[in-house]
Amino acid sequence: MRRVERRPARPGGRSRRLTALIVALGALMLVAGPLIGFFLVYTAPSQQWFARVNGVEVPRATLVDVLRANQIDALLQRQRFDPGTQAFDTAGLLIDNEVLRQTAGALGVTVSEAEVERELAAQLTPQLDAGNLDASARAELAEAKRQYADLRRLDVAELEKLAEGESLRRKVTETLGRSIVDPQPQIRLHSIVVADVETATRIQSEAVQGVPFEELARRYSLDPASGDLGWLPYAALPPAAADLLWNLPASELSPPFQRGDGAIVVYVISARDPSLALDPVARQLLEEAEFESWLGQIRVAQDIELRLDSETLEWVADQLEQTRSVVPQG
């Protein structure tokens, strides 16, 4: 459940570092969109499904329901909601969830109803022991699900199906992660984020003159929190910069890279270790990379049809527009 439900928060330090890594590294990655390779069929919005995975239909109503829940969630949190971007992201999520339901078994991964209940309990009723739900706890969880779903105008069955997809995603990621080599070679990576190439050039010039990296980061970086990215293996580096960074001499500044948001980032390596145990953040990055690689290969092997033409998207937008005028209380 990428938006409707969120995973339990990670410990503070780990979460902050992971966020910094995603900002500093992830924006440079060349990630194929979730809809690449799908067969686009232009059809009228009266059709009852927007996607079909090996003949299994993903209802158009489900797309609207999940989008509406995301929209209400954004309204509740006073966050911006972009229906155009969300439509394709949500479509990709729902299709991937169906792909996982059909293919995860090949890895020996299944998700039971009890596991779905525990997934929802951990997120909606953290005060309960998700691993030991007695009759009273199950009743409390059922009420929490009902209230959560009603507030977002989402059917409880759809909420449970989203939780099933999230559980499958996590279990497949854990299964694939068992093949990751640990320990392995790593570099200690640092970054400075600036607004333009001119500032990056000035930083490089001052570094040549002997100004310490820490001083340059303090003086110029727009995001001090992303300065120390920690120890990272090769596979956790952005593909567009991995070879250069892996071979960059220690203490030498990298060329400037442009992020997706337009900011400029300069890197420096402070140390190397030929055999270092992975820390939790680095391991998570590798596990997620393994999962995305596996899912990409599995996805293109499926027979997937997608119906998201302009008329359908306009109809979806009309449905969401009706939600904008009804700001939920709670």
C-alpha positions as a Python dict, from the first residue, in 0.01 Angstrom:
ca = {
    (1, 'M'): (0, 0, 0),
    (2, 'R'): (217, 273, -123),
    (3, 'R'): (0, 563, -32),
    (4, 'V'): (-319, 445, 129),
    (5, 'E'): (-120, 257, 391),
    (6, 'R'): (229, 334, 508),
    (7, 'R'): (488, 101, 650),
    (8, 'P'): (571, 134, 1017),
    (9, 'A'): (823, 408, 1075),
    (10, 'R'): (1184, 301, 1094),
    (11, 'P'): (1408, 411, 1379),
    (12, 'G'): (1473, 785, 1351),
    (13, 'G'): (1839, 785, 1252),
    (14, 'R'): (1797, 511, 995),
    (15, 'S'): (1492, 680, 842),
    (16, 'R'): (1666, 1016, 816),
    (17, 'R'): (1971, 863, 651),
    (18, 'L'): (1761, 662, 408),
    (19, 'T'): (1571, 978, 314),
    (20, 'A'): (1898, 1162, 258),
    (21, 'L'): (2027, 878, 40),
    (22, 'I'): (1712, 873, -168),
    (23, 'V'): (1737, 1248, -223),
    (24, 'A'): (2109, 1248, -293),
    (25, 'L'): (2130, 927, -498),
    (26, 'G'): (1790, 814, -611),
    (27, 'A'): (1715, 1118, -822),
    (28, 'L'): (2010, 1030, -1045),
    (29, 'M'): (1891, 678, -1114),
    (30, 'L'): (1748, 593, -1453),
    (31, 'V'): (1441, 403, -1337),
    (32, 'A'): (1210, 258, -1598),
    (33, 'G'): (850, 366, -1538),
    (34, 'P'): (610, 102, -1409),
    (35, 'L'): (410, 103, -1732),
    (36, 'I'): (697, 38, -1976),
    (37, 'G'): (627, -262, -2197),
    (38, 'F'): (252, -262, -2137),
    (39, 'F'): (18, -290, -2433),
    (40, 'L'): (-184, 34, -2453),
    (41, 'V'): (-533, -11, -2598),
    (42, 'Y'): (-727, 302, -2686),
    (43, 'T'): (-1085, 243, -2589),
    (44, 'A'): (-1386, 424, -2448),
    (45, 'P'): (-1411, 478, -2071),
    (46, 'S'): (-1723, 262, -2056),
    (47, 'Q'): (-1501, -47, -2035),
    (48, 'Q'): (-1509, -203, -1688),
    (49, 'W'): (-1137, -274, -1650),
    (50, 'F'): (-833, -55, -1697),
    (51, 'A'): (-579, -339, -1699),
    (52, 'R'): (-565, -711, -1752),
    (53, 'V'): (-279, -933, -1627),
    (54, 'N'): (-273, -1275, -1792),
    (55, 'G'): (-647, -1246, -1836),
    (56, 'V'): (-718, -1132, -1478),
    (57, 'E'): (-897, -798, -1485),
    (58, 'V'): (-805, -505, -1261),
    (59, 'P'): (-1130, -304, -1233),
    (60, 'R'): (-1146, 57, -1339),
    (61, 'A'): (-1350, 125, -1026),
    (62, 'T'): (-1059, 6, -811),
    (63, 'L'): (-829, 260, -974),
    (64, 'V'): (-1075, 539, -896),
    (65, 'D'): (-1134, 416, -540),
    (66, 'V'): (-763, 401, -455),
    (67, 'L'): (-697, 736, -621),
    (68, 'R'): (-984, 890, -425),
    (69, 'A'): (-844, 744, -101),
    (70, 'N'): (-504, 893, -186),
    (71, 'Q'): (-666, 1226, -263),
    (72, 'I'): (-856, 1233, 67),
    (73, 'D'): (-541, 1126, 250),
    (74, 'A'): (-359, 1421, 91),
    (75, 'L'): (-640, 1656, 189),
    (76, 'L'): (-629, 1530, 547),
    (77, 'Q'): (-256, 1595, 562),
    (78, 'R'): (-282, 1923, 368),
    (79, 'Q'): (-51, 1789, 99),
    (80, 'R'): (-55, 1855, -274),
    (81, 'F'): (-227, 1592, -488),
    (82, 'D'): (-141, 1566, -859),
    (83, 'P'): (-414, 1351, -1019),
    (84, 'G'): (-222, 1310, -1346),
    (85, 'T'): (92, 1170, -1187),
    (86, 'Q'): (-105, 975, -926),
    (87, 'A'): (-321, 807, -1190),
    (88, 'F'): (-23, 643, -1360),
    (89, 'D'): (160, 568, -1034),
    (90, 'T'): (-150, 406, -885),
    (91, 'A'): (-220, 212, -1204),
    (92, 'G'): (136, 81, -1193),
    (93, 'L'): (100, -18, -827),
    (94, 'L'): (-226, -205, -882),
    (95, 'I'): (-86, -388, -1185),
    (96, 'D'): (232, -479, -999),
    (97, 'N'): (24, -608, -707),
    (98, 'E'): (-161, -840, -945),
    (99, 'V'): (167, -953, -1101),
    (100, 'L'): (296, -1033, -752),
    (101, 'R'): (-18, -1232, -666),
    (102, 'Q'): (31, -1446, -975),
    (103, 'T'): (410, -1493, -963),
    (104, 'A'): (534, -1471, -602),
    (105, 'G'): (451, -1837, -550),
    (106, 'A'): (740, -1929, -780),
    (107, 'L'): (969, -1799, -505),
    (108, 'G'): (776, -1989, -240),
    (109, 'V'): (612, -1668, -119),
    (110, 'T'): (246, -1660, -17),
    (111, 'V'): (43, -1431, 206),
    (112, 'S'): (-234, -1567, 428),
    (113, 'E'): (-542, -1383, 556),
    (114, 'A'): (-382, -1383, 901),
    (115, 'E'): (-74, -1208, 762),
    (116, 'V'): (-293, -943, 598),
    (117, 'E'): (-462, -888, 933),
    (118, 'R'): (-124, -850, 1103),
    (119, 'E'): (-11, -606, 832),
    (120, 'L'): (-314, -386, 891),
    (121, 'A'): (-295, -422, 1269),
    (122, 'A'): (66, -300, 1270),
    (123, 'Q'): (-36, 11, 1077),
    (124, 'L'): (-386, 93, 1200),
    (125, 'T'): (-375, -32, 1559),
    (126, 'P'): (-11, -15, 1674),
    (127, 'Q'): (-126, -41, 2035),
    (128, 'L'): (-224, -403, 1970),
    (129, 'D'): (7, -702, 1956),
    (130, 'A'): (-12, -770, 1582),
    (131, 'G'): (137, -1115, 1628),
    (132, 'N'): (-126, -1227, 1878),
    (133, 'L'): (-473, -1099, 1794),
    (134, 'D'): (-739, -1239, 2023),
    (135, 'A'): (-1114, -1192, 1967),
    (136, 'S'): (-1117, -852, 2137),
    (137, 'A'): (-818, -730, 1936),
    (138, 'R'): (-971, -854, 1610),
    (139, 'A'): (-1290, -663, 1688),
    (140, 'E'): (-1089, -350, 1759),
    (141, 'L'): (-897, -395, 1434),
    (142, 'A'): (-1219, -448, 1237),
    (143, 'E'): (-1353, -119, 1371),
    (144, 'A'): (-1026, 59, 1291),
    (145, 'K'): (-1038, -75, 935),
    (146, 'R'): (-1398, 35, 895),
    (147, 'Q'): (-1328, 388, 1021),
    (148, 'Y'): (-1013, 423, 813),
    (149, 'A'): (-1183, 297, 496),
    (150, 'D'): (-1503, 498, 549),
    (151, 'L'): (-1308, 820, 599),
    (152, 'R'): (-1138, 765, 264),
    (153, 'R'): (-1447, 627, 90),
    (154, 'L'): (-1261, 301, 33),
    (155, 'D'): (-1409, -47, 59),
    (156, 'V'): (-1258, -258, 340),
    (157, 'A'): (-1199, -542, 92),
    (158, 'E'): (-994, -305, -125),
    (159, 'L'): (-799, -195, 180),
    (160, 'E'): (-722, -559, 260),
    (161, 'K'): (-617, -626, -99),
    (162, 'L'): (-374, -333, -85),
    (163, 'A'): (-234, -473, 239),
    (164, 'E'): (-193, -811, 70),
    (165, 'G'): (8, -647, -208),
    (166, 'E'): (229, -470, 44),
    (167, 'S'): (289, -794, 232),
    (168, 'L'): (379, -976, -89),
    (169, 'R'): (618, -699, -184),
    (170, 'R'): (791, -712, 154),
    (171, 'K'): (816, -1093, 165),
    (172, 'V'): (951, -1116, -191),
    (173, 'T'): (1205, -844, -109),
    (174, 'E'): (1315, -1037, 201),
    (175, 'T'): (1344, -1361, 3),
    (176, 'L'): (1554, -1202, -271),
    (177, 'G'): (1765, -1026, -9),
    (178, 'R'): (1894, -1357, 126),
    (179, 'S'): (2120, -1386, -179),
    (180, 'I'): (2299, -1054, -109),
    (181, 'V'): (2667, -1099, -30),
    (182, 'D'): (2763, -966, 312),
    (183, 'P'): (3026, -838, 381),
    (184, 'Q'): (3136, -673, 56),
    (185, 'P'): (3353, -380, -68),
    (186, 'Q'): (3217, -35, 18),
    (187, 'I'): (3305, 333, -5),
    (188, 'R'): (3231, 614, 243),
    (189, 'L'): (3039, 870, 39),
    (190, 'H'): (2970, 1239, 108),
    (191, 'S'): (2784, 1500, -94),
    (192, 'I'): (2728, 1873, -127),
    (193, 'V'): (2400, 1991, -280),
    (194, 'V'): (2402, 2332, -451),
    (195, 'A'): (2171, 2530, -675),
    (196, 'D'): (2380, 2566, -991),
    (197, 'V'): (2690, 2454, -1181),
    (198, 'E'): (2866, 2785, -1109),
    (199, 'T'): (2858, 2716, -736),
    (200, 'A'): (2978, 2360, -794),
    (201, 'T'): (3270, 2492, -1000),
    (202, 'R'): (3357, 2736, -721),
    (203, 'I'): (3354, 2449, -470),
    (204, 'Q'): (3590, 2245, -685),
    (205, 'S'): (3824, 2542, -722),
    (206, 'E'): (3835, 2600, -346),
    (207, 'A'): (3890, 2227, -284),
    (208, 'V'): (4197, 2240, -511),
    (209, 'Q'): (4321, 2531, -299),
    (210, 'G'): (4301, 2309, 10),
    (211, 'V'): (3971, 2409, 168),
    (212, 'P'): (3845, 2102, 364),
    (213, 'F'): (3534, 1928, 235),
    (214, 'E'): (3358, 1977, 570),
    (215, 'E'): (3407, 2353, 543),
    (216, 'L'): (3283, 2355, 184),
    (217, 'A'): (2973, 2157, 285),
    (218, 'R'): (2902, 2391, 575),
    (219, 'R'): (2945, 2697, 355),
    (220, 'Y'): (2762, 2593, 39),
    (221, 'S'): (2536, 2290, 84),
    (222, 'L'): (2163, 2351, 58),
    (223, 'D'): (2099, 2025, 242),
    (224, 'P'): (2347, 1972, 528),
    (225, 'A'): (2166, 1652, 632),
    (226, 'S'): (2275, 1478, 310),
    (227, 'G'): (2646, 1552, 365),
    (228, 'D'): (2751, 1209, 498),
    (229, 'L'): (2579, 932, 305),
    (230, 'G'): (2764, 660, 495),
    (231, 'W'): (2920, 338, 369),
    (232, 'L'): (2775, 214, 40),
    (233, 'P'): (2847, -87, -183),
    (234, 'Y'): (2867, -50, -559),
    (235, 'A'): (2514, -174, -622),
    (236, 'A'): (2367, 98, -398),
    (237, 'L'): (2522, 380, -603),
    (238, 'P'): (2321, 556, -875),
    (239, 'P'): (2377, 377, -1208),
    (240, 'A'): (2453, 705, -1386),
    (241, 'A'): (2744, 776, -1149),
    (242, 'A'): (2841, 436, -1008),
    (243, 'D'): (3152, 366, -1218),
    (244, 'L'): (3289, 716, -1171),
    (245, 'L'): (3227, 722, -796),
    (246, 'W'): (3360, 371, -742),
    (247, 'N'): (3691, 467, -906),
    (248, 'L'): (3711, 822, -771),
    (249, 'P'): (4034, 882, -573),
    (250, 'A'): (3982, 951, -204),
    (251, 'S'): (3929, 1318, -114),
    (252, 'E'): (3890, 1417, -481),
    (253, 'L'): (3564, 1590, -572),
    (254, 'S'): (3351, 1435, -841),
    (255, 'P'): (3218, 1626, -1143),
    (256, 'P'): (2881, 1788, -1072),
    (257, 'F'): (2567, 1583, -1135),
    (258, 'Q'): (2222, 1727, -1191),
    (259, 'R'): (1934, 1579, -994),
    (260, 'G'): (1581, 1540, -1115),
    (261, 'D'): (1475, 1849, -919),
    (262, 'G'): (1739, 2060, -1093),
    (263, 'A'): (1977, 2083, -799),
    (264, 'I'): (2346, 2008, -849),
    (265, 'V'): (2531, 1754, -634),
    (266, 'V'): (2906, 1701, -591),
    (267, 'Y'): (3043, 1386, -426),
    (268, 'V'): (3364, 1294, -247),
    (269, 'I'): (3497, 961, -117),
    (270, 'S'): (3659, 972, 228),
    (271, 'A'): (3749, 603, 271),
    (272, 'R'): (3729, 253, 121),
    (273, 'D'): (3694, -90, 276),
    (274, 'P'): (3743, -410, 74),
    (275, 'S'): (3520, -619, 301),
    (276, 'L'): (3273, -438, 525),
    (277, 'A'): (2948, -561, 677),
    (278, 'L'): (2640, -392, 534),
    (279, 'D'): (2462, -153, 766),
    (280, 'P'): (2078, -166, 774),
    (281, 'V'): (2032, 126, 534),
    (282, 'A'): (2276, -9, 275),
    (283, 'R'): (2118, -355, 301),
    (284, 'Q'): (1772, -208, 250),
    (285, 'L'): (1890, -22, -61),
    (286, 'L'): (2034, -344, -203),
    (287, 'E'): (1722, -544, -119),
    (288, 'E'): (1498, -288, -287),
    (289, 'A'): (1725, -281, -593),
    (290, 'E'): (1709, -663, -609),
    (291, 'F'): (1330, -651, -586),
    (292, 'E'): (1291, -386, -858),
    (293, 'S'): (1524, -578, -1089),
    (294, 'W'): (1334, -904, -1030),
    (295, 'L'): (993, -739, -1072),
    (296, 'G'): (1104, -568, -1393),
    (297, 'Q'): (1206, -901, -1545),
    (298, 'I'): (889, -1074, -1427),
    (299, 'R'): (665, -792, -1544),
    (300, 'V'): (778, -798, -1907),
    (301, 'A'): (716, -1173, -1919),
    (302, 'Q'): (345, -1129, -1839),
    (303, 'D'): (61, -1067, -2083),
    (304, 'I'): (-49, -721, -1969),
    (305, 'E'): (-306, -500, -2138),
    (306, 'L'): (-358, -142, -2024),
    (307, 'R'): (-647, 90, -2103),
    (308, 'L'): (-563, 444, -1998),
    (309, 'D'): (-660, 664, -2292),
    (310, 'S'): (-751, 1032, -2269),
    (311, 'E'): (-1123, 965, -2229),
    (312, 'T'): (-1066, 725, -1942),
    (313, 'L'): (-829, 965, -1769),
    (314, 'E'): (-1080, 1248, -1814),
    (315, 'W'): (-1350, 1030, -1659),
    (316, 'V'): (-1118, 947, -1367),
    (317, 'A'): (-1043, 1318, -1320),
    (318, 'D'): (-1416, 1393, -1310),
    (319, 'Q'): (-1465, 1136, -1036),
    (320, 'L'): (-1183, 1286, -832),
    (321, 'E'): (-1311, 1640, -886),
    (322, 'Q'): (-1624, 1543, -695),
    (323, 'T'): (-1404, 1458, -396),
    (324, 'R'): (-1232, 1796, -388),
    (325, 'S'): (-1547, 1969, -270),
    (326, 'V'): (-1600, 1718, 12),
    (327, 'V'): (-1318, 1764, 262),
    (328, 'P'): (-1355, 1486, 519),
    (329, 'Q'): (-1359, 1562, 887),
    (330, 'G'): (-1119, 1377, 1115),
}
